[in-house]
Amino acid sequence: MFLKTSFTTLIVGVFVVYVLHTCWVMYGIVYTKPCDVPNGDKCITPFLAGNPKLQLSIYTALRPNAEGGHTLIHKEDKFDVDSKFERIVNVSLPKKTRNNGTLYALIFVHQAGVTPWQDPRQVHLVAQLTTYMVPKPPEISLISGEDQTQQGQKEEAQQKKPRDGKKAAGSGAGGGSTSASDHPASHWRSRLTLNVVSDHFLFDREYLPSDVHRYLRVFQNGKKMVYLPLLFVDELSNRVKDLVEINSTSMELPLTISYDSISLGRLRFWIHMQDAVYSLQQFGFTEKDADEIKGIFVDTNLYFLALTFFVAAFHLLFDFLAFKNDISFWKQKKSMVGMSSKAVLWRCFSTIVIFLYLFDEQTSLLVLIPAGIGSIIEVWKVKKAFKIQVFWKGGKPTFLFGKLDESERRTEEYDTLAMKYLSYLLYPLCIGGAVYALIFLRYKSWYSWLINSLVNGVYAFGFLFMLPQLFVNYKLKSVAHLPWKAFMYKAFNTFIDDVFAFIITMPTSHRLACFRDDVVFLIYLYQRWLYPVDKTRVNEYGVSYDEKPKGKTHKD
């Protein structure tokens, strides 16, 4: 007991140190030490302090260094760094770009009245307007075999005159056929978000932040050092939902150019976040995985982002403690008295189905990895609950199931009775939902339909399988047989999941399931209050549920 308590205390201590260290690092990012002596030689003054007349010019080119030519797509003649704006321009795509090539944007902030190529005090950045990603496979009707494009063309053909209908239908069938490709295709980034630091901040040469240094361009003006406007391209705003696949017929595509001023602290924070996302992509994160992390930063303000960090940290802590206590409880458990074995089997089945569904939907690794770990633990719990022993003979596994004693058989009777009543409601609803989805909805494959039907049954009616345990608790008038430490950690995490449901992108059914679990945990807590038990007391089955029993237990 002492070792377990010490280990838990150590984990909590490490967690507290981690949170404090992260807060200190975040403070160092958003706070920059200003120059104490404004007129001293150590200070670097802003070029914007002189209110210069500026112009914003944006060009496109096939290469980042503009070799081979460039094309002007937009310019702001009277560019005011404090004025927010949004413009939509149509960009003509070169032939190389249409043939699965790339295209770059060259953004210049320079003095008004001259071209950026003639201005020695211009600042510029290069942004990639295209990215490569595997196209999403088309969803089809598994009965008719038509995809959404073919159905739309068919409906359009039916609305035309009979003499034109045959021609329209024929062309629709040929032109609407699509085939999924596993090869990355060029996609158009339809948004370009720009920022310029509007603060007239005095930098100290001796305390110049390394993250800002790469964006800083300075020149000598007499005895003073002056830095040009800090231009920044917000790559975090490039979301997967804004991508448009480029094909050979895409002659021009729209580009939304957004501009807003930014503070120095927010700029430094954004630089660090972009570097973190880039590092994750280097470690193998896909564009979609990185997009989930981008959504956390882009779709929330900084205060809500700080709350998200603390929520995520506590979620990680409670996840670890819940896994630890759950494994410890089941590792020591020798009897299934008071425990619903069918509820354990259902949890195992449902967690595996949910994991396969999240994998099929290409959900973020932030959600997928914990679901996979949970599935492995649930399989192990089924092995413990049914007392399964595995023997290997000649490379083939042999399974041996243990026998139940009298008290376990009594619990099994209550469990079976509860499942009998539930099956009358559950099975027709699940089968009806699967048939409805097959007729009216579209899926990538039969496997996708099967997984979606199963997971919809799990999400919509899965909480019913938690009811047998409530029924067993009611019949036994006891809850001491439950792993309450793990339950409480999971309860905390359930309410934390409610917060994450609005932050992290996930399927709607998975989001609703987070709120469904709240009700079940509240019922468990009510039973905890209704059936107070001294867990150190040996019950009528000769079992004590304390981690360190004080009573002498009977042996069968």
Salt bridges, closest charged atoms under 4 A:
ASP36 OD2 - LYS33 NZ 3.13
GLU67 OE1 - ARG63 NH1 3.28
GLU76 OE2 - HIS74 NE2 2.86
GLU76 OE2 - ARG87 NE 2.89
ASP77 OD1 - LYS75 NZ 3.83
GLU86 OE1 - ARG191 NH2 3.55
GLU146 OE2 - LYS154 NZ 3.53
ASP164 OD1 - ARG163 NH1 3.46
GLU206 OE1 - LYS42 NZ 3.98
ASP211 OD1 - ARG268 NE 3.15
ASP211 OD2 - HIS272 NE2 2.73
GLU235 OE1 - ARG189 NH1 3.57
ASP275 OD2 - ARG214 NH2 2.56
ASP291 OD1 - ARG239 NE 2.77
ASP299 OD2 - ARG239 NH1 3.14
ASP319 OD2 - HIS315 ND1 3.18
ASP326 OD2 - LYS381 NZ 2.94
ASP326 OD2 - LYS490 NZ 3.18
ASP360 OD1 - LYS444 NZ 3.93
GLU378 OE2 - LYS381 NZ 3.22
GLU406 OE1 - ARG409 NH2 3.16
GLU408 OE1 - LYS387 NZ 2.95
GLU412 OE2 - LYS342 NZ 2.95
ASP497 OD1 - HIS315 NE2 2.67
ASP517 OD1 - ARG516 NH2 2.94
GLU547 OE2 - LYS485 NZ 3.56
